[in-house]
Amino acid sequence: MSYRHTGKPTPSKRKQARTASHTGALSDLRKHGLAEDGGQLPSGDTLRNLTPMGLKAAARELGRPVGEMGNPARGAGRTGASHPMTGNGAVLALLRPKPDLSQLASEPADVRAAAQAAFDAPAGLGTIASYATEVPLPATGTWSNPGKGGAQADIVITAPEDGVPLLFVEIDNCFESAQVLAAKIHKYMRFCQRKVKDVEGHERPMWRTHWWVPEGRRGDQPHLPLLLVFNRIGPRNPGTVIAQLAELTEQHWKGTAYDDGFHMYDGKLPIVVTGMKQLKEHGPAGAVFRRFGRLHNQTLLEAIGNPRREAYDARQQAEYAARQREHREELRRIAAQHRAEREANRPVCADCGTRFTDERWKAIEPAGWGTPRDTHPHLCDDCKQRAITAERHAAQARHEHQEHDQAVPEQRTGGGWLSRFRPGAG
């Protein structure tokens, strides 16, 4: 709805028209005791707070436990609420909600064009339910009753569907020194290092009892990343503070360099910085994030990740896949050579010239001692059957001839009664 009513003549009229539905909704919330006025902001805007009843109603709408909704921000308006308002701005800059184009069909062309440009811009992280504010990170005590020495994250983002399973965000309006921020980072480190026993008696990081994050690489499991957003409304120069902060916290974030061009960050805390102005303009997909220890800006996913290690792993996998392909090709070549040699040695039928089948070839090969040898090793199956049939017929003919000869032995030997009358006998 931020793109509606841009045709009004003055900024105040445009704002009034643009926010009319919002102020109406707030009036209804106040009527039901869900919201209250929290004072005036330096910009002249009125701060609206949810009451305890409003927090419960919001918890139902978001499907989250009431304990995660925080406490009523009473008195924030008296101090200008600069920190929570900066936190709200950071949430919107990271979330980057898209306009509902169907609600703008009747608006002027320039309004629809502006909304379309925002709709086509790179998406942000998660949904409104992915964000929690003022989340205690106990270094001692429990989740519900944190002890001293722990941190409190201004924003916690859980958007695994967008590549950010868990991200802590700390807001700084440039009022705090590098030493104060370093002390906060030390508290984050204590929380990340804290371990508790699970129901099976195994030690695990305490944060894993509250959030789910995929396991890191073997031998390289950095702690949860921390994003520092600097909003330059205070007197301190963020560039100077960032340089001092990086030096003061080097033991927490500095990884181990490898000759292959990447770093390992096992047990280290990834610390990323950006400016609120750049974050609002470019969002998480813009190259406006600088991780401590790196020389160039990156997108948020690159900054909290390890792209050089990922590129190295990809090269290793590609080289391994190439070696596997070469090995398979070599095996195929050797197998083809063996097949060619085998075909060259395949026996040929001495009668019809047909090459033996594999079964026939196997049948004529010697099978060991005591195994009868094939009767026609030089003939194929068909010719062998014809030869066996011919031999059987020939054997039968010889047998019949022998039986005939045995039946008339006198004719064959010349004996009998006629021999007594040979000429010259007597």
C-alpha positions as a LaTeX table, in Angstrom:
\begin{tabular}{lrrr}
\hline
Residue & $x$ (\AA) & $y$ (\AA) & $z$ (\AA) \\
\hline
Met1 & 0.00 & 0.00 & 0.00 \\
Ser2 & 3.02 & 2.28 & 0.17 \\
Tyr3 & 2.65 & 2.84 & $-3.57$ \\
Arg4 & $-0.91$ & 4.17 & $-3.47$ \\
His5 & $-2.08$ & 7.80 & $-3.52$ \\
Thr6 & 1.14 & 9.16 & $-5.02$ \\
Gly7 & $-0.91$ & 11.62 & $-7.05$ \\
Lys8 & $-1.77$ & 13.78 & $-4.04$ \\
Pro9 & $-0.41$ & 17.35 & $-4.35$ \\
Thr10 & 1.70 & 17.60 & $-1.16$ \\
Pro11 & 3.78 & 15.14 & 0.86 \\
Ser12 & 1.56 & 15.54 & 3.92 \\
Lys13 & $-1.59$ & 14.82 & 1.91 \\
Arg14 & 0.08 & 11.82 & 0.25 \\
Lys15 & 1.13 & 10.46 & 3.64 \\
Gln16 & $-2.31$ & 11.06 & 5.09 \\
Ala17 & $-3.98$ & 9.23 & 2.21 \\
Arg18 & $-1.43$ & 6.45 & 2.20 \\
Thr19 & $-1.71$ & 5.74 & 5.92 \\
Ala20 & $-5.44$ & 6.30 & 6.35 \\
Ser21 & $-6.20$ & 2.58 & 6.48 \\
His22 & $-3.33$ & 2.00 & 8.92 \\
Thr23 & $-4.44$ & 4.70 & 11.33 \\
Gly24 & $-7.97$ & 3.36 & 11.10 \\
Ala25 & $-6.75$ & $-0.09$ & 12.03 \\
Leu26 & $-4.74$ & 1.33 & 14.93 \\
Ser27 & $-7.81$ & 3.17 & 16.17 \\
Asp28 & $-9.70$ & $-0.11$ & 16.14 \\
Leu29 & $-6.86$ & $-1.84$ & 18.01 \\
Arg30 & $-6.89$ & 0.90 & 20.67 \\
Lys31 & $-10.66$ & 0.54 & 21.02 \\
His32 & $-10.20$ & $-3.15$ & 21.89 \\
Gly33 & $-7.27$ & $-2.53$ & 24.21 \\
Leu34 & $-4.68$ & $-4.11$ & 21.91 \\
Ala35 & $-2.60$ & $-1.00$ & 21.18 \\
Glu36 & $-1.74$ & 2.30 & 22.85 \\
Asp37 & 0.03 & 5.52 & 21.97 \\
Gly38 & 3.68 & 5.46 & 23.01 \\
Gly39 & 4.69 & 9.07 & 22.52 \\
Gln40 & 6.06 & 11.23 & 19.73 \\
Leu41 & 9.10 & 10.44 & 17.61 \\
Pro42 & 11.61 & 13.13 & 16.56 \\
Ser43 & 10.13 & 12.95 & 13.07 \\
Gly44 & 6.74 & 13.99 & 14.44 \\
Asp45 & 5.19 & 10.57 & 14.00 \\
Thr46 & 3.31 & 8.91 & 16.83 \\
Leu47 & 4.71 & 5.71 & 18.27 \\
Arg48 & 2.19 & 2.90 & 18.68 \\
Asn49 & 2.78 & 0.09 & 21.17 \\
Leu50 & 1.07 & $-3.25$ & 21.58 \\
Thr51 & $-0.37$ & $-3.86$ & 25.02 \\
Pro52 & 0.07 & $-7.26$ & 26.77 \\
Met53 & $-3.30$ & $-8.24$ & 25.30 \\
Gly54 & $-2.12$ & $-7.06$ & 21.88 \\
Leu55 & 1.02 & $-9.16$ & 22.16 \\
Lys56 & $-1.11$ & $-12.22$ & 22.88 \\
Ala57 & $-3.30$ & $-11.46$ & 19.86 \\
Ala58 & $-0.21$ & $-11.02$ & 17.67 \\
Ala59 & 1.16 & $-14.34$ & 18.94 \\
Arg60 & $-2.03$ & $-16.08$ & 17.84 \\
Glu61 & $-1.88$ & $-14.45$ & 14.41 \\
Leu62 & 1.75 & $-15.42$ & 13.91 \\
Gly63 & 1.38 & $-18.88$ & 15.43 \\
Arg64 & 4.19 & $-18.27$ & 17.93 \\
Pro65 & 4.46 & $-18.68$ & 21.70 \\
Val66 & 3.58 & $-15.58$ & 23.72 \\
Gly67 & 6.98 & $-15.79$ & 25.38 \\
Glu68 & 8.64 & $-14.99$ & 22.06 \\
Met69 & 6.66 & $-11.78$ & 21.55 \\
Gly70 & 8.66 & $-9.64$ & 23.98 \\
Asn71 & 7.31 & $-7.09$ & 26.43 \\
Pro72 & 5.31 & $-3.89$ & 25.97 \\
Ala73 & 7.62 & $-1.04$ & 24.94 \\
Arg74 & 6.37 & 1.37 & 27.60 \\
Gly75 & 8.17 & 4.70 & 27.75 \\
Ala76 & 9.99 & 4.21 & 24.45 \\
Gly77 & 8.42 & 7.35 & 23.03 \\
Arg78 & 9.90 & 9.52 & 25.79 \\
Thr79 & 13.41 & 8.72 & 24.53 \\
Gly80 & 12.54 & 8.96 & 20.86 \\
Ala81 & 12.59 & 5.18 & 20.39 \\
Ser82 & 15.53 & 5.55 & 18.00 \\
His83 & 16.85 & 2.05 & 18.63 \\
Pro84 & 13.59 & 0.07 & 18.19 \\
Met85 & 12.66 & 2.21 & 15.17 \\
Thr86 & 16.04 & 1.45 & 13.61 \\
Gly87 & 15.37 & $-2.20$ & 14.36 \\
Asn88 & 12.03 & $-1.95$ & 12.58 \\
Gly89 & 13.74 & $-0.36$ & 9.61 \\
Ala90 & 16.31 & $-3.16$ & 9.51 \\
Val91 & 13.55 & $-5.79$ & 9.59 \\
Leu92 & 11.77 & $-4.14$ & 6.65 \\
Ala93 & 15.04 & $-3.75$ & 4.73 \\
Leu94 & 15.85 & $-7.45$ & 5.20 \\
Leu95 & 12.28 & $-8.67$ & 4.71 \\
Arg96 & 11.54 & $-6.46$ & 1.68 \\
Pro97 & 7.80 & $-7.25$ & 1.53 \\
Lys98 & 6.29 & $-7.24$ & $-1.94$ \\
Pro99 & 3.30 & $-5.08$ & $-2.88$ \\
Asp100 & 0.05 & $-6.80$ & $-3.78$ \\
Leu101 & $-0.30$ & $-5.79$ & $-7.43$ \\
Ser102 & $-3.94$ & $-6.86$ & $-7.52$ \\
Gln103 & $-4.74$ & $-4.04$ & $-5.08$ \\
Leu104 & $-3.23$ & $-1.46$ & $-7.44$ \\
Ala105 & $-5.09$ & $-2.26$ & $-10.65$ \\
Ser106 & $-7.07$ & 1.01 & $-10.54$ \\
Glu107 & $-4.10$ & 3.20 & $-9.62$ \\
Pro108 & $-2.30$ & 5.50 & $-12.09$ \\
Ala109 & 0.38 & 4.06 & $-14.38$ \\
Asp110 & 3.28 & 5.59 & $-12.43$ \\
Val111 & 2.03 & 3.96 & $-9.22$ \\
Arg112 & 1.70 & 0.57 & $-10.89$ \\
Ala113 & 5.16 & 0.96 & $-12.46$ \\
Ala114 & 6.74 & 1.75 & $-9.09$ \\
Ala115 & 4.98 & $-1.18$ & $-7.47$ \\
Gln116 & 5.98 & $-3.48$ & $-10.34$ \\
Ala117 & 9.63 & $-2.45$ & $-9.96$ \\
Ala118 & 9.50 & $-3.29$ & $-6.26$ \\
Phe119 & 7.74 & $-6.57$ & $-7.03$ \\
Asp120 & 10.44 & $-7.53$ & $-9.57$ \\
Ala121 & 13.32 & $-6.55$ & $-7.27$ \\
Pro122 & 15.33 & $-9.29$ & $-5.51$ \\
Ala123 & 13.41 & $-10.91$ & $-2.69$ \\
Gly124 & 14.24 & $-10.46$ & 0.95 \\
Leu125 & 14.61 & $-13.03$ & 3.71 \\
Gly126 & 11.74 & $-15.11$ & 5.03 \\
Thr127 & 8.37 & $-13.83$ & 6.19 \\
Ile128 & 7.38 & $-11.63$ & 9.10 \\
Ala129 & 7.18 & $-14.79$ & 11.22 \\
Ser130 & 10.92 & $-15.36$ & 10.51 \\
Tyr131 & 11.86 & $-12.37$ & 12.69 \\
Ala132 & 12.07 & $-12.07$ & 16.46 \\
Thr133 & 13.31 & $-9.04$ & 18.38 \\
Glu134 & 15.00 & $-8.52$ & 21.75 \\
Val135 & 15.86 & $-12.21$ & 22.11 \\
Pro136 & 17.91 & $-13.14$ & 25.22 \\
Leu137 & 20.97 & $-15.33$ & 24.59 \\
Pro138 & 21.88 & $-16.63$ & 28.06 \\
Ala139 & 25.51 & $-17.33$ & 28.83 \\
Thr140 & 24.28 & $-18.44$ & 32.28 \\
Gly141 & 20.86 & $-19.31$ & 33.60 \\
Thr142 & 18.04 & $-20.61$ & 31.42 \\
Trp143 & 16.10 & $-19.44$ & 28.41 \\
Ser144 & 13.21 & $-18.24$ & 30.57 \\
Asn145 & 15.43 & $-16.84$ & 33.34 \\
Pro146 & 18.74 & $-15.69$ & 31.80 \\
Gly147 & 21.65 & $-15.03$ & 34.11 \\
Lys148 & 24.27 & $-12.33$ & 33.94 \\
Gly149 & 26.88 & $-12.14$ & 31.20 \\
Gly150 & 24.64 & $-13.03$ & 28.27 \\
Ala151 & 23.74 & $-11.09$ & 25.16 \\
Gln152 & 20.40 & $-9.92$ & 23.86 \\
Ala153 & 20.01 & $-10.04$ & 20.11 \\
Asp154 & 18.18 & $-7.06$ & 18.65 \\
Ile155 & 16.88 & $-9.29$ & 15.84 \\
Val156 & 17.02 & $-13.05$ & 15.24 \\
Ile157 & 16.23 & $-14.27$ & 11.72 \\
Thr158 & 15.29 & $-17.87$ & 10.96 \\
Ala159 & 14.81 & $-18.22$ & 7.19 \\
Pro160 & 16.29 & $-21.59$ & 6.14 \\
Glu161 & 14.19 & $-21.55$ & 2.97 \\
Asp162 & 16.26 & $-18.54$ & 1.83 \\
Gly163 & 19.66 & $-19.90$ & 2.89 \\
Val164 & 19.73 & $-18.23$ & 6.32 \\
Pro165 & 18.90 & $-20.88$ & 8.94 \\
Leu166 & 19.84 & $-18.58$ & 11.82 \\
Leu167 & 21.26 & $-15.06$ & 11.91 \\
Phe168 & 21.73 & $-12.64$ & 14.81 \\
Val169 & 21.41 & $-8.92$ & 14.05 \\
Glu170 & 22.78 & $-6.15$ & 16.27 \\
Ile171 & 21.70 & $-2.54$ & 15.64 \\
Asp172 & 24.01 & 0.40 & 16.37 \\
Asn173 & 22.96 & 4.05 & 15.96 \\
Cys174 & 26.60 & 5.16 & 16.19 \\
Phe175 & 26.38 & 6.16 & 19.84 \\
Glu176 & 28.48 & 3.28 & 21.23 \\
Ser177 & 32.25 & 2.92 & 21.15 \\
Ala178 & 34.15 & 0.03 & 19.60 \\
Gln179 & 35.02 & $-1.18$ & 23.10 \\
Val180 & 31.35 & $-1.40$ & 24.09 \\
Leu181 & 30.49 & $-3.29$ & 20.91 \\
Ala182 & 33.47 & $-5.63$ & 21.45 \\
Ala183 & 32.08 & $-6.47$ & 24.88 \\
Lys184 & 28.73 & $-7.34$ & 23.26 \\
Ile185 & 30.47 & $-9.59$ & 20.73 \\
His186 & 32.27 & $-11.33$ & 23.59 \\
Lys187 & 28.85 & $-12.08$ & 25.10 \\
Tyr188 & 27.67 & $-13.51$ & 21.78 \\
Met189 & 30.76 & $-15.70$ & 21.74 \\
Arg190 & 30.08 & $-16.94$ & 25.28 \\
Phe191 & 26.55 & $-17.86$ & 24.34 \\
Cys192 & 27.64 & $-19.70$ & 21.16 \\
Gln193 & 30.25 & $-21.65$ & 23.14 \\
Arg194 & 27.87 & $-22.64$ & 25.90 \\
Lys195 & 26.97 & $-26.33$ & 25.93 \\
Val196 & 24.29 & $-28.26$ & 27.76 \\
Lys197 & 23.38 & $-31.93$ & 27.98 \\
Asp198 & 20.46 & $-33.22$ & 25.96 \\
Val199 & 17.98 & $-35.87$ & 27.12 \\
Glu200 & 20.45 & $-38.60$ & 26.17 \\
Gly201 & 23.22 & $-37.06$ & 28.23 \\
His202 & 25.24 & $-35.83$ & 25.24 \\
Glu203 & 26.71 & $-32.34$ & 25.25 \\
Arg204 & 25.54 & $-30.01$ & 22.50 \\
Pro205 & 25.50 & $-26.25$ & 21.95 \\
Met206 & 22.73 & $-24.64$ & 23.96 \\
Trp207 & 21.38 & $-22.77$ & 20.95 \\
Arg208 & 20.66 & $-26.11$ & 19.22 \\
Thr209 & 18.04 & $-26.81$ & 21.90 \\
His210 & 16.15 & $-23.74$ & 20.67 \\
Trp211 & 16.84 & $-23.54$ & 16.91 \\
Trp212 & 17.59 & $-25.98$ & 14.10 \\
Val213 & 20.57 & $-25.40$ & 11.82 \\
Pro214 & 22.18 & $-27.99$ & 9.47 \\
Glu215 & 25.47 & $-29.43$ & 10.63 \\
Gly216 & 28.56 & $-27.73$ & 9.23 \\
Arg217 & 31.31 & $-29.32$ & 7.21 \\
Arg218 & 33.41 & $-31.92$ & 8.90 \\
Gly219 & 36.27 & $-30.12$ & 10.60 \\
Asp220 & 34.75 & $-26.69$ & 9.98 \\
Gln221 & 31.80 & $-25.71$ & 12.16 \\
Pro222 & 31.73 & $-21.96$ & 12.72 \\
His223 & 29.43 & $-20.38$ & 15.26 \\
Leu224 & 26.24 & $-18.58$ & 14.29 \\
Pro225 & 26.81 & $-15.46$ & 12.16 \\
Leu226 & 26.31 & $-11.97$ & 13.55 \\
Leu227 & 25.27 & $-9.01$ & 11.39 \\
Leu228 & 26.03 & $-5.50$ & 12.67 \\
Val229 & 23.88 & $-2.76$ & 11.09 \\
Phe230 & 25.22 & 0.79 & 11.59 \\
Asn231 & 22.71 & 3.63 & 11.36 \\
Arg232 & 24.58 & 6.90 & 11.25 \\
Ile233 & 22.49 & 9.17 & 13.47 \\
Gly234 & 24.92 & 9.35 & 16.42 \\
Pro235 & 28.21 & 11.22 & 16.73 \\
Arg236 & 30.58 & 8.33 & 16.04 \\
Asn237 & 32.10 & 7.56 & 12.65 \\
Pro238 & 31.09 & 3.97 & 11.75 \\
Gly239 & 34.16 & 3.49 & 9.57 \\
Thr240 & 36.48 & 4.20 & 12.48 \\
Val241 & 34.42 & 2.12 & 14.90 \\
Ile242 & 34.34 & $-0.86$ & 12.50 \\
Ala243 & 38.13 & $-0.80$ & 12.03 \\
Gln244 & 38.71 & $-0.70$ & 15.80 \\
Leu245 & 36.07 & $-3.37$ & 16.41 \\
Ala246 & 37.65 & $-5.75$ & 13.91 \\
Glu247 & 41.00 & $-5.38$ & 15.68 \\
Leu248 & 39.52 & $-5.83$ & 19.16 \\
Thr249 & 37.61 & $-9.00$ & 18.23 \\
Glu250 & 40.12 & $-10.64$ & 15.88 \\
Gln251 & 40.48 & $-13.71$ & 18.12 \\
His252 & 36.76 & $-14.38$ & 17.75 \\
Trp253 & 36.40 & $-14.17$ & 13.93 \\
Lys254 & 39.80 & $-14.82$ & 12.32 \\
Gly255 & 39.95 & $-18.13$ & 10.45 \\
Thr256 & 42.83 & $-20.39$ & 9.49 \\
Ala257 & 44.20 & $-19.85$ & 5.98 \\
Tyr258 & 44.94 & $-22.81$ & 3.70 \\
Asp259 & 47.24 & $-22.95$ & 0.70 \\
Asp260 & 44.26 & $-23.75$ & $-1.52$ \\
Gly261 & 43.01 & $-20.17$ & $-1.15$ \\
Phe262 & 40.27 & $-20.53$ & 1.44 \\
His263 & 39.89 & $-20.21$ & 5.22 \\
Met264 & 38.45 & $-22.55$ & 7.82 \\
Tyr265 & 36.36 & $-20.99$ & 10.58 \\
Asp266 & 35.87 & $-23.87$ & 12.98 \\
Gly267 & 34.79 & $-22.45$ & 16.34 \\
Lys268 & 34.88 & $-18.86$ & 15.07 \\
Leu269 & 32.13 & $-16.21$ & 15.02 \\
Pro270 & 31.39 & $-14.81$ & 11.54 \\
Ile271 & 30.94 & $-11.04$ & 11.96 \\
Val272 & 29.43 & $-9.06$ & 9.09 \\
Val273 & 28.85 & $-5.29$ & 8.96 \\
Thr274 & 26.73 & $-3.03$ & 6.76 \\
Gly275 & 25.09 & 0.40 & 6.82 \\
Met276 & 21.39 & 1.03 & 7.24 \\
Lys277 & 21.24 & 3.27 & 4.18 \\
Gln278 & 22.85 & 0.62 & 1.95 \\
Leu279 & 20.71 & $-2.11$ & 3.49 \\
Lys280 & 17.49 & $-0.23$ & 2.76 \\
Glu281 & 18.58 & 0.53 & $-0.79$ \\
His282 & 19.93 & $-2.85$ & $-1.85$ \\
Gly283 & 18.57 & $-5.42$ & 0.60 \\
Pro284 & 20.24 & $-8.75$ & 1.43 \\
Ala285 & 20.92 & $-9.51$ & $-2.26$ \\
Gly286 & 23.07 & $-6.42$ & $-2.68$ \\
Ala287 & 26.86 & $-6.48$ & $-2.36$ \\
Val288 & 26.83 & $-4.14$ & 0.65 \\
Phe289 & 28.06 & $-6.51$ & 3.37 \\
Arg290 & 31.66 & $-6.74$ & 4.60 \\
Arg291 & 32.79 & $-9.67$ & 6.68 \\
Phe292 & 35.66 & $-9.11$ & 9.08 \\
Gly293 & 38.85 & $-10.45$ & 7.50 \\
Arg294 & 37.69 & $-10.01$ & 3.89 \\
Leu295 & 38.68 & $-7.23$ & 1.54 \\
His296 & 35.56 & $-6.82$ & $-0.58$ \\
Asn297 & 31.84 & $-6.39$ & $-0.11$ \\
Gln298 & 29.59 & $-9.36$ & $-0.75$ \\
Thr299 & 25.94 & $-10.30$ & $-0.67$ \\
Leu300 & 24.63 & $-11.40$ & 2.70 \\
Leu301 & 24.64 & $-15.10$ & 1.79 \\
Glu302 & 28.23 & $-14.87$ & 0.56 \\
Ala303 & 29.32 & $-12.88$ & 3.61 \\
Ile304 & 27.92 & $-15.32$ & 6.17 \\
Gly305 & 29.08 & $-18.30$ & 4.12 \\
Asn306 & 32.42 & $-19.51$ & 2.84 \\
Pro307 & 32.31 & $-19.12$ & $-0.96$ \\
Arg308 & 36.02 & $-19.80$ & $-1.47$ \\
Arg309 & 35.76 & $-23.06$ & 0.43 \\
Glu310 & 32.62 & $-23.90$ & $-1.54$ \\
Ala311 & 34.42 & $-23.11$ & $-4.80$ \\
Tyr312 & 37.33 & $-25.32$ & $-3.69$ \\
Asp313 & 34.92 & $-28.14$ & $-2.82$ \\
Ala314 & 33.22 & $-27.70$ & $-6.19$ \\
Arg315 & 36.58 & $-27.92$ & $-7.97$ \\
Gln316 & 37.50 & $-31.02$ & $-5.99$ \\
Gln317 & 34.18 & $-32.62$ & $-6.81$ \\
Ala318 & 34.54 & $-31.68$ & $-10.47$ \\
Glu319 & 38.07 & $-33.12$ & $-10.59$ \\
Tyr320 & 36.89 & $-36.28$ & $-8.85$ \\
Ala321 & 33.97 & $-36.59$ & $-11.27$ \\
Ala322 & 36.37 & $-36.07$ & $-14.20$ \\
Arg323 & 38.69 & $-38.79$ & $-12.86$ \\
Gln324 & 35.71 & $-41.10$ & $-12.44$ \\
Arg325 & 34.63 & $-40.42$ & $-16.03$ \\
Glu326 & 38.18 & $-41.07$ & $-17.28$ \\
His327 & 38.31 & $-44.29$ & $-15.27$ \\
Arg328 & 34.96 & $-45.44$ & $-16.69$ \\
Glu329 & 36.12 & $-44.55$ & $-20.21$ \\
Glu330 & 39.33 & $-46.53$ & $-19.68$ \\
Leu331 & 37.34 & $-49.52$ & $-18.44$ \\
Arg332 & 35.05 & $-49.27$ & $-21.47$ \\
Arg333 & 38.06 & $-49.06$ & $-23.78$ \\
Ile334 & 39.69 & $-52.10$ & $-22.19$ \\
Ala335 & 36.41 & $-54.02$ & $-22.33$ \\
Ala336 & 35.97 & $-53.11$ & $-26.01$ \\
Gln337 & 39.55 & $-54.26$ & $-26.73$ \\
His338 & 38.92 & $-57.55$ & $-24.95$ \\
Arg339 & 35.69 & $-58.03$ & $-26.91$ \\
Ala340 & 37.53 & $-57.36$ & $-30.16$ \\
Glu341 & 40.29 & $-59.82$ & $-29.28$ \\
Arg342 & 37.73 & $-62.41$ & $-28.26$ \\
Glu343 & 35.83 & $-61.97$ & $-31.51$ \\
Ala344 & 39.04 & $-62.39$ & $-33.45$ \\
Asn345 & 39.63 & $-65.72$ & $-31.70$ \\
Arg346 & 36.04 & $-66.95$ & $-32.00$ \\
Pro347 & 35.99 & $-70.42$ & $-33.69$ \\
Val348 & 34.41 & $-70.86$ & $-37.11$ \\
Cys349 & 32.40 & $-73.92$ & $-38.14$ \\
Ala350 & 34.53 & $-76.16$ & $-40.36$ \\
Asp351 & 31.44 & $-77.12$ & $-42.38$ \\
Cys352 & 29.32 & $-73.98$ & $-42.95$ \\
Gly353 & 31.75 & $-71.24$ & $-41.88$ \\
Thr354 & 29.41 & $-69.77$ & $-39.26$ \\
Arg355 & 31.02 & $-68.24$ & $-36.16$ \\
Phe356 & 30.32 & $-70.13$ & $-32.97$ \\
Thr357 & 27.84 & $-68.68$ & $-30.47$ \\
Asp358 & 29.08 & $-68.00$ & $-26.94$ \\
Glu359 & 27.24 & $-71.09$ & $-25.70$ \\
Arg360 & 28.74 & $-73.28$ & $-28.42$ \\
Trp361 & 32.20 & $-71.85$ & $-27.81$ \\
Lys362 & 31.90 & $-72.56$ & $-24.10$ \\
Ala363 & 30.69 & $-76.11$ & $-24.80$ \\
Ile364 & 33.83 & $-77.06$ & $-26.76$ \\
Glu365 & 36.27 & $-75.70$ & $-24.21$ \\
Pro366 & 37.98 & $-78.25$ & $-21.96$ \\
Ala367 & 36.06 & $-78.58$ & $-18.71$ \\
Gly368 & 38.59 & $-80.54$ & $-16.66$ \\
Trp369 & 39.68 & $-84.13$ & $-15.98$ \\
Gly370 & 37.07 & $-86.80$ & $-16.43$ \\
Thr371 & 34.75 & $-84.54$ & $-18.42$ \\
Pro372 & 33.92 & $-86.03$ & $-21.85$ \\
Arg373 & 35.16 & $-83.89$ & $-24.70$ \\
Asp374 & 32.71 & $-82.55$ & $-27.23$ \\
Thr375 & 32.22 & $-85.01$ & $-30.07$ \\
His376 & 32.36 & $-82.39$ & $-32.83$ \\
Pro377 & 34.46 & $-79.46$ & $-31.58$ \\
His378 & 34.91 & $-78.02$ & $-35.09$ \\
Leu379 & 31.23 & $-77.83$ & $-35.95$ \\
Cys380 & 28.52 & $-75.35$ & $-34.95$ \\
Asp381 & 25.35 & $-76.60$ & $-33.25$ \\
Asp382 & 23.36 & $-77.06$ & $-36.46$ \\
Cys383 & 26.14 & $-78.81$ & $-38.33$ \\
Lys384 & 26.85 & $-80.92$ & $-35.27$ \\
Gln385 & 23.22 & $-82.07$ & $-35.16$ \\
Arg386 & 23.30 & $-82.91$ & $-38.87$ \\
Ala387 & 26.60 & $-84.76$ & $-38.44$ \\
Ile388 & 25.24 & $-86.70$ & $-35.45$ \\
Thr389 & 22.10 & $-87.57$ & $-37.41$ \\
Ala390 & 24.17 & $-88.71$ & $-40.39$ \\
Glu391 & 26.44 & $-90.78$ & $-38.16$ \\
Arg392 & 23.45 & $-92.33$ & $-36.46$ \\
His393 & 21.94 & $-93.27$ & $-39.83$ \\
Ala394 & 25.26 & $-94.69$ & $-41.01$ \\
Ala395 & 25.63 & $-96.71$ & $-37.82$ \\
Gln396 & 22.10 & $-98.05$ & $-38.19$ \\
Ala397 & 22.82 & $-99.02$ & $-41.81$ \\
Arg398 & 26.00 & $-100.85$ & $-40.78$ \\
His399 & 24.11 & $-102.63$ & $-38.03$ \\
Glu400 & 21.40 & $-103.78$ & $-40.43$ \\
His401 & 24.03 & $-104.96$ & $-42.91$ \\
Gln402 & 25.78 & $-106.97$ & $-40.21$ \\
Glu403 & 22.51 & $-108.61$ & $-39.17$ \\
His404 & 21.86 & $-109.53$ & $-42.81$ \\
Asp405 & 25.33 & $-111.02$ & $-43.16$ \\
Gln406 & 24.86 & $-113.12$ & $-40.04$ \\
Ala407 & 21.59 & $-114.50$ & $-41.35$ \\
Val408 & 23.20 & $-116.01$ & $-44.55$ \\
Pro409 & 26.73 & $-117.02$ & $-43.51$ \\
Glu410 & 26.96 & $-119.93$ & $-46.07$ \\
Gln411 & 26.63 & $-117.56$ & $-49.00$ \\
Arg412 & 29.36 & $-115.39$ & $-47.69$ \\
Thr413 & 31.81 & $-118.23$ & $-46.80$ \\
Gly414 & 31.12 & $-120.52$ & $-49.83$ \\
Gly415 & 30.14 & $-123.60$ & $-47.63$ \\
Gly416 & 27.02 & $-125.79$ & $-47.90$ \\
Trp417 & 25.95 & $-129.06$ & $-49.71$ \\
Leu418 & 26.78 & $-127.75$ & $-53.18$ \\
Ser419 & 30.45 & $-127.76$ & $-52.28$ \\
Arg420 & 30.39 & $-131.56$ & $-52.36$ \\
Phe421 & 29.80 & $-131.51$ & $-56.08$ \\
Arg422 & 32.78 & $-129.42$ & $-57.04$ \\
Pro423 & 34.39 & $-130.51$ & $-60.28$ \\
Gly424 & 37.21 & $-132.91$ & $-59.74$ \\
Ala425 & 35.92 & $-134.04$ & $-56.36$ \\
Gly426 & 36.29 & $-137.74$ & $-55.57$ \\
\hline
\end{tabular}
